[in-house]
Amino acid sequence: NFEIKDEDAVVSIFMVLRNLTVPVQDGMRVRLYGYPRLYPKYGKFSFSADRVEIVGEGGLRKALEMIRQKLLEEGLFDVARKRQLPRFPRRVALIASRESAAYGDFIRILHERWSGLEVDLYHVLVQGKDAPESLIRAIKRASQADYDVVIMTRGGGSFEELMAFNDERVVRALYACKLPTLVGIGHERDITLAEEVADVRGSTPTDCARLLVPDRRDVLLEVATMEESVLFQLEAMVQGYITHLERAFVGADRWLQAVGGRLDMSVARAFESIRMWCERLA
């Protein structure tokens, strides 16, 4: 239970704790959704809340910092736990709104840089009260499938419009994802918690495409350079073997000449000895 008040009145609020998805503290402006309760016998009025929204950028930023500090202390943003993206992914899950420019930009840059990649779109809501649940469902479904990477993108927007990507439940779902995650929200001024918890952050949806796959032209140049290097090394190796063989043949020829010379001398001595022996007999 808690209370809300203004300059003239105070109202008691009853709310189930699990429905309180944002941190609140004294002084914050909030918007409540639920139904009133009136007790005529006691002249008492209260309100049962199903959902609380923080109103105003100041309150939202204060709540965001509270969530960030909590998750930071739990280690969700530790660099040591972050995974690398595969260099040549084959199949990826893209969590985005199909109507958004971010989706179109991502696919366009992706196809310009690399081809043959299978992209499965998980269409989601990217703002509004139902957006966090939509994002969480998509993350969990993608995490259970056979993908190399899970990507989440949306274009820019106001601070309030991006709050779904600061929702603690969304952040924890990304943290629990079994696959490497790449998140890019097109808003340079404010980095969302979803981007902070992701294994890799892209500054924009198009930057996500550049981070996901290499440019085919760079890869072809790299392959050509490697091919040239391999051919050079093979030529050097073959030339080395040829030199060794030539030295071996030259050495063998010299050895044969030396052996042949010694053999000729031995034969000559043998004939001289036989001649002298025959003369003594005579």
Salt bridges, closest charged atoms under 4 A:
GLU53 OE1 - ARG31 NH1 3.13
GLU53 OE2 - ARG51 NH1 2.38
GLU57 OE2 - ARG61 NE 2.81
GLU65 OE1 - ARG68 NH1 3.18
GLU74 OE2 - ARG172 NH2 2.92
GLU99 OE1 - HIS123 NE2 3.91
ASP105 OD1 - ARG108 NH2 3.78
GLU112 OE2 - ARG108 NH1 3.57
GLU118 OE2 - ARG91 NE 3.07
ASP120 OD2 - ARG91 NH2 3.12
ASP130 OD1 - LYS129 NZ 3.24
GLU133 OE2 - ARG169 NH1 3.11
ASP148 OD1 - ARG90 NH2 3.78
ASP167 OD2 - ARG169 NH2 2.94
GLU168 OE2 - LYS70 NZ 3.00
GLU168 OE2 - ARG172 NE 3.04
ASP190 OD1 - ARG61 NH1 3.21
ASP190 OD2 - HIS187 ND1 3.69
ASP190 OD2 - ARG189 NE 3.40
GLU195 OE2 - ARG201 NE 2.88
GLU196 OE2 - ARG68 NH2 2.66
ASP199 OD1 - ARG81 NH2 3.81
ASP199 OD2 - ARG83 NH2 2.92
ASP215 OD2 - ARG217 NH2 2.81
GLU222 OE1 - ARG87 NH2 2.71
GLU272 OE2 - ARG275 NH2 2.32
GLU279 OE2 - ARG275 NH1 2.43
